[in-house]
Amino acid sequence: MKVDGVEVKVINLENFTEEEAKNYVDYVRERISDPLKSIEVKMCDDGKIDLDYTTQGEKFERIRRITGYLTGDLNSWNNAKRAEESERVKHNIFA
């Protein structure tokens, strides 16, 4: 079932209502900061409920500081600035 845009999978629970699913979705959302994608509600052998959830990744653009400019990519740069970037020394980091 789908509740508030979240896919809810129920395992080993009979007569599980949509209201109960919404309560579990709200419970998990209160405890995480990322957007919730799916949740699995499972009754364990010991009678306890196991919650397993997946969040949606945030889309981001990599921004680098290169030769004094913040940029996501080099598409808008002229040939001289691209050459300057390609000629710079790139250092490796060893752990």
Biopython code that builds the backbone (N, CA, C, O; Angstrom):
import numpy as np
from Bio.PDB.StructureBuilder import StructureBuilder

atoms = [
    (1, "MET", "N", (0.841, -1.176, 0.000)),
    (1, "MET", "CA", (0.000, 0.000, 0.000)),
    (1, "MET", "C", (0.881, 1.232, 0.000)),
    (1, "MET", "O", (2.050, 1.172, 0.383)),
    (2, "LYS", "N", (0.319, 2.345, -0.430)),
    (2, "LYS", "CA", (1.046, 3.603, -0.474)),
    (2, "LYS", "C", (0.366, 4.587, 0.465)),
    (2, "LYS", "O", (-0.846, 4.789, 0.386)),
    (3, "VAL", "N", (1.147, 5.204, 1.359)),
    (3, "VAL", "CA", (0.626, 6.149, 2.342)),
    (3, "VAL", "C", (1.448, 7.427, 2.270)),
    (3, "VAL", "O", (2.661, 7.389, 2.477)),
    (4, "ASP", "N", (0.819, 8.543, 1.985)),
    (4, "ASP", "CA", (1.504, 9.843, 1.904)),
    (4, "ASP", "C", (2.731, 9.789, 0.996)),
    (4, "ASP", "O", (3.759, 10.388, 1.310)),
    (5, "GLY", "N", (2.633, 9.079, -0.124)),
    (5, "GLY", "CA", (3.730, 8.974, -1.074)),
    (5, "GLY", "C", (4.810, 7.988, -0.692)),
    (5, "GLY", "O", (5.841, 7.912, -1.361)),
    (6, "VAL", "N", (4.594, 7.225, 0.376)),
    (6, "VAL", "CA", (5.579, 6.247, 0.848)),
    (6, "VAL", "C", (5.027, 4.845, 0.624)),
    (6, "VAL", "O", (3.900, 4.545, 1.019)),
    (7, "GLU", "N", (5.822, 3.989, -0.008)),
    (7, "GLU", "CA", (5.428, 2.594, -0.226)),
    (7, "GLU", "C", (5.576, 1.841, 1.094)),
    (7, "GLU", "O", (6.663, 1.812, 1.671)),
    (8, "VAL", "N", (4.483, 1.228, 1.577)),
    (8, "VAL", "CA", (4.499, 0.498, 2.843)),
    (8, "VAL", "C", (4.286, -0.984, 2.554)),
    (8, "VAL", "O", (3.285, -1.373, 1.952)),
    (9, "LYS", "N", (5.248, -1.814, 2.995)),
    (9, "LYS", "CA", (5.150, -3.263, 2.839)),
    (9, "LYS", "C", (4.944, -3.868, 4.227)),
    (9, "LYS", "O", (5.670, -3.542, 5.166)),
    (10, "VAL", "N", (3.960, -4.739, 4.349)),
    (10, "VAL", "CA", (3.609, -5.335, 5.639)),
    (10, "VAL", "C", (3.880, -6.841, 5.576)),
    (10, "VAL", "O", (3.457, -7.516, 4.638)),
    (11, "ILE", "N", (4.590, -7.359, 6.585)),
    (11, "ILE", "CA", (4.935, -8.779, 6.632)),
    (11, "ILE", "C", (4.493, -9.354, 7.981)),
    (11, "ILE", "O", (4.803, -8.805, 9.038)),
    (12, "ASN", "N", (3.765, -10.464, 7.919)),
    (12, "ASN", "CA", (3.323, -11.203, 9.115)),
    (12, "ASN", "C", (2.359, -10.434, 10.014)),
    (12, "ASN", "O", (2.297, -10.691, 11.216)),
    (13, "LEU", "N", (1.620, -9.508, 9.453)),
    (13, "LEU", "CA", (0.618, -8.773, 10.229)),
    (13, "LEU", "C", (-0.722, -8.855, 9.506)),
    (13, "LEU", "O", (-0.859, -8.395, 8.373)),
    (14, "GLU", "N", (-1.699, -9.443, 10.175)),
    (14, "GLU", "CA", (-3.036, -9.537, 9.592)),
    (14, "GLU", "C", (-3.856, -8.325, 10.018)),
    (14, "GLU", "O", (-3.599, -7.739, 11.069)),
    (15, "ASN", "N", (-4.827, -7.953, 9.219)),
    (15, "ASN", "CA", (-5.736, -6.843, 9.507)),
    (15, "ASN", "C", (-5.001, -5.529, 9.755)),
    (15, "ASN", "O", (-5.429, -4.722, 10.580)),
    (16, "PHE", "N", (-3.918, -5.317, 9.056)),
    (16, "PHE", "CA", (-3.133, -4.087, 9.176)),
    (16, "PHE", "C", (-3.859, -2.987, 8.408)),
    (16, "PHE", "O", (-4.124, -3.138, 7.216)),
    (17, "THR", "N", (-4.180, -1.887, 9.074)),
    (17, "THR", "CA", (-4.974, -0.821, 8.454)),
    (17, "THR", "C", (-4.087, 0.273, 7.864)),
    (17, "THR", "O", (-2.901, 0.375, 8.177)),
    (18, "GLU", "N", (-4.682, 1.071, 7.020)),
    (18, "GLU", "CA", (-3.973, 2.207, 6.437)),
    (18, "GLU", "C", (-3.629, 3.237, 7.517)),
    (18, "GLU", "O", (-2.601, 3.909, 7.431)),
    (19, "GLU", "N", (-4.475, 3.359, 8.518)),
    (19, "GLU", "CA", (-4.200, 4.283, 9.620)),
    (19, "GLU", "C", (-2.952, 3.844, 10.405)),
    (19, "GLU", "O", (-2.140, 4.679, 10.803)),
    (20, "GLU", "N", (-2.810, 2.540, 10.621)),
    (20, "GLU", "CA", (-1.616, 2.028, 11.291)),
    (20, "GLU", "C", (-0.368, 2.303, 10.438)),
    (20, "GLU", "O", (0.682, 2.677, 10.962)),
    (21, "ALA", "N", (-0.497, 2.114, 9.131)),
    (21, "ALA", "CA", (0.614, 2.386, 8.228)),
    (21, "ALA", "C", (1.012, 3.855, 8.306)),
    (21, "ALA", "O", (2.199, 4.178, 8.335)),
    (22, "LYS", "N", (0.019, 4.749, 8.340)),
    (22, "LYS", "CA", (0.300, 6.179, 8.443)),
    (22, "LYS", "C", (1.012, 6.491, 9.753)),
    (22, "LYS", "O", (1.920, 7.322, 9.776)),
    (23, "ASN", "N", (0.617, 5.841, 10.838)),
    (23, "ASN", "CA", (1.281, 6.060, 12.127)),
    (23, "ASN", "C", (2.754, 5.653, 12.069)),
    (23, "ASN", "O", (3.611, 6.352, 12.610)),
    (24, "TYR", "N", (3.048, 4.530, 11.419)),
    (24, "TYR", "CA", (4.446, 4.095, 11.290)),
    (24, "TYR", "C", (5.243, 5.048, 10.394)),
    (24, "TYR", "O", (6.399, 5.359, 10.681)),
    (25, "VAL", "N", (4.620, 5.503, 9.318)),
    (25, "VAL", "CA", (5.286, 6.459, 8.431)),
    (25, "VAL", "C", (5.603, 7.737, 9.207)),
    (25, "VAL", "O", (6.719, 8.249, 9.124)),
    (26, "ASP", "N", (4.630, 8.254, 9.962)),
    (26, "ASP", "CA", (4.848, 9.462, 10.762)),
    (26, "ASP", "C", (5.944, 9.237, 11.804)),
    (26, "ASP", "O", (6.775, 10.115, 12.038)),
    (27, "TYR", "N", (5.942, 8.063, 12.424)),
    (27, "TYR", "CA", (6.941, 7.715, 13.440)),
    (27, "TYR", "C", (8.358, 7.793, 12.862)),
    (27, "TYR", "O", (9.254, 8.381, 13.468)),
    (28, "VAL", "N", (8.545, 7.197, 11.692)),
    (28, "VAL", "CA", (9.872, 7.196, 11.073)),
    (28, "VAL", "C", (10.246, 8.602, 10.617)),
    (28, "VAL", "O", (11.387, 9.023, 10.808)),
    (29, "ARG", "N", (9.308, 9.337, 10.017)),
    (29, "ARG", "CA", (9.593, 10.691, 9.530)),
    (29, "ARG", "C", (10.029, 11.623, 10.658)),
    (29, "ARG", "O", (10.829, 12.531, 10.432)),
    (30, "GLU", "N", (9.520, 11.413, 11.855)),
    (30, "GLU", "CA", (9.915, 12.249, 12.991)),
    (30, "GLU", "C", (11.365, 12.031, 13.384)),
    (30, "GLU", "O", (11.970, 12.892, 14.023)),
    (31, "ARG", "N", (11.923, 10.901, 13.012)),
    (31, "ARG", "CA", (13.258, 10.537, 13.457)),
    (31, "ARG", "C", (14.344, 10.662, 12.399)),
    (31, "ARG", "O", (15.519, 10.452, 12.699)),
    (32, "ILE", "N", (13.977, 10.998, 11.171)),
    (32, "ILE", "CA", (14.956, 11.128, 10.099)),
    (32, "ILE", "C", (14.817, 12.491, 9.440)),
    (32, "ILE", "O", (13.789, 13.153, 9.578)),
    (33, "SER", "N", (15.850, 12.905, 8.727)),
    (33, "SER", "CA", (15.792, 14.201, 8.046)),
    (33, "SER", "C", (15.624, 14.067, 6.536)),
    (33, "SER", "O", (15.190, 15.015, 5.883)),
    (34, "ASP", "N", (15.958, 12.911, 5.970)),
    (34, "ASP", "CA", (15.842, 12.705, 4.521)),
    (34, "ASP", "C", (14.419, 12.314, 4.144)),
    (34, "ASP", "O", (13.689, 11.762, 4.968)),
    (35, "PRO", "N", (14.017, 12.595, 2.902)),
    (35, "PRO", "CA", (12.678, 12.176, 2.448)),
    (35, "PRO", "C", (12.543, 10.649, 2.468)),
    (35, "PRO", "O", (13.437, 9.933, 2.017)),
    (36, "LEU", "N", (11.430, 10.169, 2.988)),
    (36, "LEU", "CA", (11.173, 8.734, 3.133)),
    (36, "LEU", "C", (10.641, 8.171, 1.822)),
    (36, "LEU", "O", (9.701, 8.722, 1.247)),
    (37, "LYS", "N", (11.236, 7.074, 1.341)),
    (37, "LYS", "CA", (10.825, 6.435, 0.088)),
    (37, "LYS", "C", (9.940, 5.222, 0.345)),
    (37, "LYS", "O", (8.879, 5.093, -0.266)),
    (38, "SER", "N", (10.365, 4.327, 1.245)),
    (38, "SER", "CA", (9.587, 3.123, 1.531)),
    (38, "SER", "C", (9.838, 2.679, 2.958)),
    (38, "SER", "O", (10.834, 3.043, 3.583)),
    (39, "ILE", "N", (8.896, 1.872, 3.458)),
    (39, "ILE", "CA", (9.021, 1.339, 4.809)),
    (39, "ILE", "C", (8.477, -0.084, 4.810)),
    (39, "ILE", "O", (7.486, -0.389, 4.147)),
    (40, "GLU", "N", (9.150, -0.949, 5.570)),
    (40, "GLU", "CA", (8.703, -2.336, 5.722)),
    (40, "GLU", "C", (8.386, -2.550, 7.207)),
    (40, "GLU", "O", (9.229, -2.321, 8.075)),
    (41, "VAL", "N", (7.161, -2.991, 7.476)),
    (41, "VAL", "CA", (6.715, -3.258, 8.840)),
    (41, "VAL", "C", (6.572, -4.768, 8.963)),
    (41, "VAL", "O", (5.791, -5.385, 8.238)),
    (42, "LYS", "N", (7.336, -5.370, 9.896)),
    (42, "LYS", "CA", (7.378, -6.831, 9.996)),
    (42, "LYS", "C", (7.184, -7.259, 11.447)),
    (42, "LYS", "O", (7.823, -6.726, 12.353)),
    (43, "MET", "N", (6.297, -8.226, 11.653)),
    (43, "MET", "CA", (6.114, -8.830, 12.973)),
    (43, "MET", "C", (7.149, -9.931, 13.121)),
    (43, "MET", "O", (7.176, -10.875, 12.333)),
    (44, "CYS", "N", (8.003, -9.811, 14.132)),
    (44, "CYS", "CA", (9.047, -10.804, 14.392)),
    (44, "CYS", "C", (8.481, -11.957, 15.222)),
    (44, "CYS", "O", (7.381, -11.864, 15.766)),
    (45, "ASP", "N", (9.247, -13.040, 15.309)),
    (45, "ASP", "CA", (8.822, -14.225, 16.060)),
    (45, "ASP", "C", (8.615, -13.932, 17.546)),
    (45, "ASP", "O", (7.802, -14.584, 18.201)),
    (46, "ASP", "N", (9.348, -12.952, 18.076)),
    (46, "ASP", "CA", (9.222, -12.626, 19.500)),
    (46, "ASP", "C", (8.075, -11.646, 19.791)),
    (46, "ASP", "O", (7.909, -11.202, 20.927)),
    (47, "GLY", "N", (7.285, -11.310, 18.756)),
    (47, "GLY", "CA", (6.141, -10.419, 18.938)),
    (47, "GLY", "C", (6.455, -8.941, 18.792)),
    (47, "GLY", "O", (5.560, -8.104, 18.901)),
    (48, "LYS", "N", (7.711, -8.614, 18.547)),
    (48, "LYS", "CA", (8.098, -7.217, 18.371)),
    (48, "LYS", "C", (7.975, -6.830, 16.901)),
    (48, "LYS", "O", (7.999, -7.682, 16.013)),
    (49, "ILE", "N", (7.842, -5.520, 16.665)),
    (49, "ILE", "CA", (7.739, -4.998, 15.304)),
    (49, "ILE", "C", (9.120, -4.538, 14.846)),
    (49, "ILE", "O", (9.821, -3.829, 15.568)),
    (50, "ASP", "N", (9.498, -4.945, 13.648)),
    (50, "ASP", "CA", (10.748, -4.527, 13.034)),
    (50, "ASP", "C", (10.414, -3.539, 11.921)),
    (50, "ASP", "O", (9.620, -3.848, 11.032)),
    (51, "LEU", "N", (11.015, -2.360, 11.967)),
    (51, "LEU", "CA", (10.823, -1.349, 10.928)),
    (51, "LEU", "C", (12.107, -1.221, 10.121)),
    (51, "LEU", "O", (13.190, -1.036, 10.676)),
    (52, "ASP", "N", (11.973, -1.321, 8.818)),
    (52, "ASP", "CA", (13.098, -1.131, 7.913)),
    (52, "ASP", "C", (12.650, -0.097, 6.890)),
    (52, "ASP", "O", (11.585, -0.245, 6.292)),
    (53, "TYR", "N", (13.445, 0.949, 6.680)),
    (53, "TYR", "CA", (13.015, 2.005, 5.762)),
    (53, "TYR", "C", (14.139, 2.393, 4.813)),
    (53, "TYR", "O", (15.317, 2.147, 5.072)),
    (54, "THR", "N", (13.737, 3.008, 3.709)),
    (54, "THR", "CA", (14.658, 3.495, 2.694)),
    (54, "THR", "C", (14.345, 4.961, 2.445)),
    (54, "THR", "O", (13.182, 5.350, 2.347)),
    (55, "THR", "N", (15.386, 5.767, 2.345)),
    (55, "THR", "CA", (15.185, 7.187, 2.058)),
    (55, "THR", "C", (15.561, 7.484, 0.615)),
    (55, "THR", "O", (16.271, 6.716, -0.035)),
    (56, "GLN", "N", (15.070, 8.611, 0.135)),
    (56, "GLN", "CA", (15.386, 9.056, -1.215)),
    (56, "GLN", "C", (16.657, 9.883, -1.171)),
    (56, "GLN", "O", (16.811, 10.746, -0.307)),
    (57, "GLY", "N", (17.548, 9.628, -2.080)),
    (57, "GLY", "CA", (18.768, 10.422, -2.141)),
    (57, "GLY", "C", (18.473, 11.835, -2.607)),
    (57, "GLY", "O", (17.580, 12.059, -3.425)),
    (58, "GLU", "N", (19.211, 12.759, -2.094)),
    (58, "GLU", "CA", (19.082, 14.146, -2.510)),
    (58, "GLU", "C", (19.898, 14.375, -3.778)),
    (58, "GLU", "O", (21.038, 13.920, -3.878)),
    (59, "LYS", "N", (19.317, 15.076, -4.737)),
    (59, "LYS", "CA", (20.047, 15.405, -5.949)),
    (59, "LYS", "C", (20.944, 16.605, -5.641)),
    (59, "LYS", "O", (20.498, 17.601, -5.071)),
    (60, "PHE", "N", (22.195, 16.492, -6.022)),
    (60, "PHE", "CA", (23.116, 17.591, -5.765)),
    (60, "PHE", "C", (24.057, 17.762, -6.946)),
    (60, "PHE", "O", (24.251, 16.856, -7.756)),
    (61, "GLU", "N", (24.627, 18.940, -7.014)),
    (61, "GLU", "CA", (25.604, 19.232, -8.042)),
    (61, "GLU", "C", (26.930, 19.490, -7.362)),
    (61, "GLU", "O", (27.006, 20.254, -6.400)),
    (62, "ARG", "N", (27.947, 18.870, -7.847)),
    (62, "ARG", "CA", (29.282, 19.060, -7.278)),
    (62, "ARG", "C", (29.769, 20.463, -7.607)),
    (62, "ARG", "O", (29.722, 20.894, -8.759)),
    (63, "ILE", "N", (30.234, 21.169, -6.588)),
    (63, "ILE", "CA", (30.798, 22.498, -6.786)),
    (63, "ILE", "C", (32.249, 22.447, -6.334)),
    (63, "ILE", "O", (32.562, 21.962, -5.247)),
    (64, "ARG", "N", (33.125, 22.956, -7.190)),
    (64, "ARG", "CA", (34.549, 22.950, -6.892)),
    (64, "ARG", "C", (35.079, 24.384, -6.918)),
    (64, "ARG", "O", (34.562, 25.246, -7.628)),
    (65, "ARG", "N", (36.108, 24.605, -6.136)),
    (65, "ARG", "CA", (36.788, 25.896, -6.201)),
    (65, "ARG", "C", (38.024, 25.679, -7.056)),
    (65, "ARG", "O", (38.957, 24.979, -6.662)),
    (66, "ILE", "N", (38.016, 26.286, -8.226)),
    (66, "ILE", "CA", (39.122, 26.123, -9.162)),
    (66, "ILE", "C", (39.603, 27.509, -9.569)),
    (66, "ILE", "O", (38.825, 28.339, -10.038)),
    (67, "THR", "N", (40.856, 27.737, -9.388)),
    (67, "THR", "CA", (41.520, 28.987, -9.777)),
    (67, "THR", "C", (40.715, 30.220, -9.370)),
    (67, "THR", "O", (40.564, 31.170, -10.139)),
    (68, "GLY", "N", (40.206, 30.176, -8.139)),
    (68, "GLY", "CA", (39.517, 31.349, -7.605)),
    (68, "GLY", "C", (38.040, 31.449, -7.921)),
    (68, "GLY", "O", (37.411, 32.440, -7.549)),
    (69, "TYR", "N", (37.453, 30.454, -8.600)),
    (69, "TYR", "CA", (36.038, 30.497, -8.945)),
    (69, "TYR", "C", (35.317, 29.273, -8.379)),
    (69, "TYR", "O", (35.887, 28.183, -8.325)),
    (70, "LEU", "N", (34.071, 29.453, -7.959)),
    (70, "LEU", "CA", (33.218, 28.321, -7.597)),
    (70, "LEU", "C", (32.453, 27.914, -8.840)),
    (70, "LEU", "O", (31.815, 28.742, -9.491)),
    (71, "THR", "N", (32.519, 26.650, -9.159)),
    (71, "THR", "CA", (31.850, 26.195, -10.372)),
    (71, "THR", "C", (31.390, 24.753, -10.232)),
    (71, "THR", "O", (32.007, 23.963, -9.519)),
    (72, "GLY", "N", (30.301, 24.414, -10.918)),
    (72, "GLY", "CA", (29.821, 23.042, -10.957)),
    (72, "GLY", "C", (30.437, 22.295, -12.124)),
    (72, "GLY", "O", (30.724, 21.103, -12.021)),
    (73, "ASP", "N", (30.641, 22.985, -13.226)),
    (73, "ASP", "CA", (31.285, 22.378, -14.392)),
    (73, "ASP", "C", (32.050, 23.471, -15.131)),
    (73, "ASP", "O", (32.017, 24.642, -14.755)),
    (74, "LEU", "N", (32.724, 23.066, -16.169)),
    (74, "LEU", "CA", (33.574, 24.013, -16.903)),
    (74, "LEU", "C", (32.972, 24.436, -18.236)),
    (74, "LEU", "O", (33.657, 25.072, -19.037)),
    (75, "ASN", "N", (31.723, 24.104, -18.496)),
    (75, "ASN", "CA", (31.108, 24.380, -19.796)),
    (75, "ASN", "C", (31.066, 25.860, -20.150)),
    (75, "ASN", "O", (31.173, 26.213, -21.324)),
    (76, "SER", "N", (30.913, 26.729, -19.162)),
    (76, "SER", "CA", (30.790, 28.157, -19.454)),
    (76, "SER", "C", (32.149, 28.866, -19.505)),
    (76, "SER", "O", (32.205, 30.069, -19.763)),
    (77, "TRP", "N", (33.223, 28.149, -19.266)),
    (77, "TRP", "CA", (34.540, 28.767, -19.232)),
    (77, "TRP", "C", (35.101, 28.934, -20.645)),
    (77, "TRP", "O", (34.816, 28.134, -21.536)),
    (78, "ASN", "N", (35.895, 29.976, -20.835)),
    (78, "ASN", "CA", (36.544, 30.160, -22.135)),
    (78, "ASN", "C", (37.773, 29.257, -22.217)),
    (78, "ASN", "O", (38.158, 28.629, -21.231)),
    (79, "ASN", "N", (38.384, 29.196, -23.398)),
    (79, "ASN", "CA", (39.503, 28.278, -23.622)),
    (79, "ASN", "C", (40.703, 28.567, -22.716)),
    (79, "ASN", "O", (41.366, 27.637, -22.256)),
    (80, "ALA", "N", (40.983, 29.828, -22.461)),
    (80, "ALA", "CA", (42.128, 30.175, -21.621)),
    (80, "ALA", "C", (41.917, 29.670, -20.192)),
    (80, "ALA", "O", (42.841, 29.126, -19.586)),
    (81, "LYS", "N", (40.716, 29.846, -19.652)),
    (81, "LYS", "CA", (40.432, 29.398, -18.283)),
    (81, "LYS", "C", (40.422, 27.867, -18.218)),
    (81, "LYS", "O", (40.858, 27.295, -17.219)),
    (82, "ARG", "N", (39.932, 27.197, -19.263)),
    (82, "ARG", "CA", (39.969, 25.731, -19.294)),
    (82, "ARG", "C", (41.411, 25.222, -19.323)),
    (82, "ARG", "O", (41.738, 24.235, -18.663)),
    (83, "ALA", "N", (42.272, 25.898, -20.089)),
    (83, "ALA", "CA", (43.678, 25.507, -20.155)),
    (83, "ALA", "C", (44.342, 25.703, -18.796)),
    (83, "ALA", "O", (45.141, 24.876, -18.357)),
    (84, "GLU", "N", (44.000, 26.811, -18.137)),
    (84, "GLU", "CA", (44.552, 27.072, -16.802)),
    (84, "GLU", "C", (44.165, 25.955, -15.836)),
    (84, "GLU", "O", (44.990, 25.514, -15.036)),
    (85, "GLU", "N", (42.931, 25.500, -15.903)),
    (85, "GLU", "CA", (42.464, 24.420, -15.030)),
    (85, "GLU", "C", (43.176, 23.114, -15.351)),
    (85, "GLU", "O", (43.571, 22.389, -14.439)),
    (86, "SER", "N", (43.346, 22.803, -16.632)),
    (86, "SER", "CA", (43.963, 21.522, -17.004)),
    (86, "SER", "C", (45.451, 21.477, -16.668)),
    (86, "SER", "O", (46.009, 20.393, -16.498)),
    (87, "GLU", "N", (46.098, 22.630, -16.569)),
    (87, "GLU", "CA", (47.531, 22.687, -16.283)),
    (87, "GLU", "C", (47.839, 22.755, -14.792)),
    (87, "GLU", "O", (49.006, 22.661, -14.410)),
    (88, "ARG", "N", (46.851, 22.911, -13.958)),
    (88, "ARG", "CA", (47.127, 23.042, -12.517)),
    (88, "ARG", "C", (47.585, 21.724, -11.940)),
    (88, "ARG", "O", (47.284, 20.665, -12.490)),
    (89, "VAL", "N", (48.307, 21.775, -10.840)),
    (89, "VAL", "CA", (48.815, 20.584, -10.163)),
    (89, "VAL", "C", (47.699, 19.996, -9.317)),
    (89, "VAL", "O", (47.086, 20.694, -8.508)),
    (90, "LYS", "N", (47.440, 18.713, -9.506)),
    (90, "LYS", "CA", (46.424, 18.019, -8.732)),
    (90, "LYS", "C", (47.144, 17.109, -7.751)),
    (90, "LYS", "O", (47.974, 16.288, -8.141)),
    (91, "HIS", "N", (46.814, 17.265, -6.460)),
    (91, "HIS", "CA", (47.507, 16.521, -5.410)),
    (91, "HIS", "C", (46.685, 15.305, -4.999)),
    (91, "HIS", "O", (45.456, 15.361, -4.959)),
    (92, "ASN", "N", (47.370, 14.207, -4.694)),
    (92, "ASN", "CA", (46.705, 13.003, -4.175)),
    (92, "ASN", "C", (46.690, 13.058, -2.660)),
    (92, "ASN", "O", (47.597, 13.611, -2.038)),
    (93, "ILE", "N", (45.659, 12.484, -2.074)),
    (93, "ILE", "CA", (45.565, 12.401, -0.631)),
    (93, "ILE", "C", (45.747, 10.954, -0.234)),
    (93, "ILE", "O", (45.045, 10.077, -0.737)),
    (94, "PHE", "N", (46.686, 10.694, 0.668)),
    (94, "PHE", "CA", (46.949, 9.340, 1.134)),
    (94, "PHE", "C", (46.503, 9.221, 2.571)),
    (94, "PHE", "O", (46.816, 10.074, 3.401)),
    (95, "ALA", "N", (45.766, 8.155, 2.868)),
    (95, "ALA", "CA", (45.290, 7.972, 4.239)),
    (95, "ALA", "C", (46.192, 7.042, 5.003)),
    (95, "ALA", "O", (45.946, 6.770, 6.178)),
]
sb = StructureBuilder()
sb.init_structure("model")
sb.init_model(0)
sb.init_chain("A")
sb.init_seg("    ")
for serial, (resi, resn, name, xyz) in enumerate(atoms, 1):
    if name == "N":
        sb.init_residue(resn, " ", resi, " ")
    sb.init_atom(name, np.array(xyz, "f"), 0.0, 1.0, " ", f" {name:<3s}", serial, name[0])
structure = sb.get_structure()
